[in-house]
Amino acid sequence: MLSLKVSGMTCGGCINAVTKAIQAQDPGVIVQVDLGTQIVSLETTLSQAQASQLITDAGFPVAN
C-alpha cells in the first residue's frame, strides 16, 4: 500500500478527482483519503512515482 501526503484536498469533489485520476491508469485501485491529515492511501499496481504524477496532474501537489 502506498501512502502519499497530498495538499489542497478540501472536499468530496477533491477525493473524486484524485480517485478518478488514479483509476484512469489502474481501474482496480482501492483509494482511501483522510482529508484531516491530507493522506491518500492506495492499493495499486502503480509505482509511487506514477501515482504521485497522476495526482499532481489532477491539480493536487504531492509532498515527497
N, C-alpha and C positions, 0 to 999 in steps of 0.2 A: 504494500500500500504506500502511495506517495502522499506526503503532507506538504502543502505549499502555503506560504504566507502571501495572501493576495490583498492588495489595497483597493479601496474605493467601493467595495460592496456595501450597499445600504438597505437593500430590499429584496423581495422575491423576484422582481424583474432582473436584478443583478445575478441572482442564483440561476435563473433560467438562461441568461446569456452565457454564463460560464459553462453550465451543463451542456447547452447546445453546441458550444464551440468544441468541447471535448468529444461529444457524441458524433460529430461530423467525421472524426477520424477513427473513433473506437465506439461503435454502436452498443457494445456490451458493457461499457464502463459503469461503475457504481460511483456516484458522486455524493459526498456529504459536505455541507457547508455550515460553518459556525460563524454567523455574522458578528457575534460579540468579539471573537478572537481573530476574525478575518482569516481563518484557516480553512482551506479546501483539502479534503481527503479524497483520494481517488484509488479505486481498484481498477487498474487499466493495464493494457499491454503496451502503452506508450512509455517512452523514456521520460525522465523528469524534464529534460531539456525540451522535448517535443510538447509535453503538456504545458510547460511554462510559456512557450512561444504561442501556443494556441490561445491561452488565457490572455496574454499580453495583447495579441492581435485583436481580441474581443474588446479591448479597452480597459483592462484591469491589470495594472502592473504587479508583477510577481517579485517579491524580495528574495535574494539569494541567501 
